[in-house]
């Protein structure tokens, strides 16, 4: 989990440029040669003041920003566009990497959805206690009420929001892989292709936002990733949805509002301010996974991953290392 106060006084205050392509640590943390950061890591420098409160939506990551990356609130066209337009211009910039990820994950929608129902809800399983095949549904594995977490800024959500994670803070859950092998295979394939976001800030989980629940407006920690939502269960619209100022179940990124459609992936940049709600009486379920921003080069990915792994090892981000 992200410890914001520690991070702001550690990475941002104590990191100075001393050597090219190296994370530099201040004397506050450098007590011996063993505290020297890895050679092959990125450099962090303290940035200038930023222009804010202009009323214009721009990426506003809370922790780290890499300059020069293309940015849009959504990288997929809304489903209200014509079918022909969706096929030809569905992914922003016709980006081949994002398009590959979208098409591959969507092609496995039915299998992923079936595994959610079987493993999380316990449906489709043997129910005879004498058969020895009865499996307990997977338990939620992330406490979003814990202060200091990326998604838990003073209880960021209201209502109920459950996670069932395969990748949590960059680490894989083998129990998930046992129960949802096809879903895990899809994610592992994206990882082998270099598309899965591979840092301690990488996530992949079944996100279940229960009825009459919401996630308040917030920004992600960095602009290095794009977030994919594959909707598995979308509640029906309420009767008053036509007169409401927003859809029954939806997401706002910057000033754009979208609804989910089952089996149709949505790509968003969560470094923009965004919020989510489910005003229906039943849950909304999606598979959430993080992809590398396609403009981040391979050599940059390696150095960024080394940088964040080093920070995690030091306990500046995530769970502090046990001594």
HELIX and SHEET records of a PDB file:
HELIX    1   1 UNK A    4  UNK A   14  1                                  11    
HELIX    2   2 UNK A   33  UNK A   35  5                                   3    
HELIX    3   3 UNK A   83  UNK A   89  1                                   7    
HELIX    4   4 UNK A   92  UNK A   94  5                                   3    
HELIX    5   5 UNK A   96  UNK A  107  1                                  12    
HELIX    6   6 UNK A  109  UNK A  119  1                                  11    
HELIX    7   7 UNK A  129  UNK A  131  5                                   3    
HELIX    8   8 UNK A  174  UNK A  179  1                                   6    
HELIX    9   9 UNK A  181  UNK A  192  1                                  12    
HELIX   10  10 UNK A  239  UNK A  242  5                                   4    
HELIX   11  11 UNK A  298  UNK A  313  1                                  16    
SHEET    1   A 5 UNK A 157  UNK A 158  0                                        
SHEET    2   A 5 UNK A 213  UNK A 218 -1                                        
SHEET    3   A 5 UNK A 274  UNK A 278 -1                                        
SHEET    4   A 5 UNK A 249  UNK A 253 -1                                        
SHEET    5   A 5 UNK A 256  UNK A 258 -1                                        
SHEET    1   B 6 UNK A 171  UNK A 172  0                                        
SHEET    2   B 6 UNK A 161  UNK A 168 -1                                        
SHEET    3   B 6 UNK A 204  UNK A 209 -1                                        
SHEET    4   B 6 UNK A 284  UNK A 292 -1                                        
SHEET    5   B 6 UNK A 225  UNK A 233 -1                                        
SHEET    6   B 6 UNK A 265  UNK A 268 -1                                        
END                                                                             
